[in-house]
Amino acid sequence: MKKLNMDTPKRSIRNITVGERVKIYDFVNLYDCTIGSGSKIGTFVEIQKAAVIGKNCKISSHSFICEGVHIGDGVFIGHHVAFINDKYPRAVNPDGSLQTDKDWKMQRTIVHDRAAIGTGAIILCGISIGENALIGAGSVVTKDVPPNTIVAGNPAKFIRKINEKININGHFKNSIS
């Protein structure tokens, strides 16, 4: 792992830790985060401080990964996916003063290995998305998603389980039950 800093008209990268073979496309805003080896970060992606991206992940364009999000290995994040880390967001306090970091509680979210999140999904804070789970495009995920489960909708609801089988080449082949 190495530290990376780059401030150009096409990339704003500040104090990130990256593994080997990480591909970062143009027009990104990445700061104080960690990106594992072999991962790809698409254009117009923001990854905030203390967020962790595992190895061999694909983060598609226009996605927002905020502080408190931990993404495991081999995870797919579709285009325009947004994570949220505050259950009760407000710009100001009751007295009208602008809120600071001391005025709200950051909620963690965990996306376990090999999960996939479809385009346009919104992931609310404080939840866990299980290993090999699949989130349908446009879903709003409001609660934990068990491993090997497909959910979709607003709010996201159980669709079916995924039965995982390994083919002759050692790759995963999913069958739906």
N, C-alpha and C positions, 0 to 999 in steps of 0.2 A: 504494500500500500504506500502511496506517495501523496504529498500535498500538491494541490493545483490551484493556481491563481491566474486569472486572465480577465482583463477589462478592455474590451474592444467594442466597436460599434455593433458587432454581431454577437458578442458573448459577454455576459457578466458572471464571472466565476470567481468566488471569493472563499478561500480557505476550505476547500473541500478535500476529502480523502478519497482517493480512487485506487482501485485495483488495476491489474493488467488488462489490456485489450478493451478498455472502456471507450465507447464511441459516443461523442457528444456533438449533436448537430447545432446549427446556428440558432441565434435568437433565443437563448436560454437565460434564466436567472437562477443560479445555483449558489447557495451560501451555507457554510458551516455544516455540511451534511456528509454522508458517507455513501459511496457507490461501489458495489462489489465488482470483481473481475468479470469481464465478458458482457457487461450490461450495455444497453443502448438507450440513450436519452434523446428523444425526438425534439423537433423545433418547437419553440414557444412553450416550453415546459418550465415551471418554477418548482424548485425543491428547496424548502426552508431549513433553517437551522435544526440540528439534532434529528433530522429525518434519516432513516437508514434504508438503502436499497440493496438487496442481496445480490448474489452472483447470477449471471446469465438472465437478467430481467430485461424486458422490453417495455419502455415507458413511451407511449405514443404521443404525438404532438398535442399541444394545447392542454396538457394535464397539469393539475395543481396538487402537489404533495406537501402538506403543511407540517409544521413542527409536531412531534409526537407520533408520527406514522412510522411504523417499522414494517418493511416489505421483505419477505423471505426470498429464498433462491428460486429461480426459474419462474417468476411471476410475470404475467402479461397484464399490462394496464392499457386499455384501449384509448382512443382519441377522446380528448375533452372530459376525462374523468376528474372529479373534484372530491377531495377529502376535506372534512370539517373537523376542527379540534376544540370547539367551544359550544357547549350545549345551549347557552343563553347569550348570544352575541349582542353587544351594545356598543355604540360609539362613545357614549358619555355616561357618567355616573349620575345618580339622582340629583346632585347639586349642579349639573350641567358641565362639569369639568371633563375634559377628554380622558378616557380610560387609558391606563398604562398596564404593563405586564402584571402589576400587583393587584389589579382590579378584576381579574378573571382567572378561571382555573382551566388549564390546558388538560384535555382528555386524550389519552393514548388510543391508538388503533393499531391492530396487528393483522397483517395479511400473511398467512402461512404459505409455505413452499408450494409451488406449482399451481397456485390459484390463478384464475383469469377473470378480469373485470372488463365487461363490455363497454363500448363507446357511450359516452354521455352519462355514465352512472354517477350517482352522488352517494358518498359513503359518510354517514354520520359518525360522530366520534364515540369513543369508549367501547368499540365493538371488536370482535375477532372474526376474521374470515378464514375458515378452516382449510387445511391442506387439500389441494386439488378441487376446491370449490369453483363453481362457475357462476358469475353474476351476469344476468342478461343486460343487453344494451338498454340504456335509459332508466334503469332501476334506481330506486331510492332505498338504500340499505339502512334500516333503522335498528336492527338487532343482530346478534351473533348468527353466523352461518356455519353449520356443522361441516366437517370434512366430507369430501366426495358428494356434494349436494349442489343441485342447480336451483337458483332462485331468480325470480324476475318480477317486475311490476313496481307499482308505487302505492303502498310500500311493498318492498320485495317479499314475495311469498314462496314457499316451498313448491317446486315443480316436480322434481324427481331425484332419485339417488343416482350416482355414477358408480358402476362396478368397474374397478380397475383391473386390467389384465396386462401382462407383459408379453410382447410378441417375441419371435425368435431372435431379433436383432437387439433385444434388451430395451426397446423403446416402449413407452406406455401406450396402450391402445384402450380407449374407453368404450365401454358399452353402456347403454342407458337402460335402466330397468324401470 
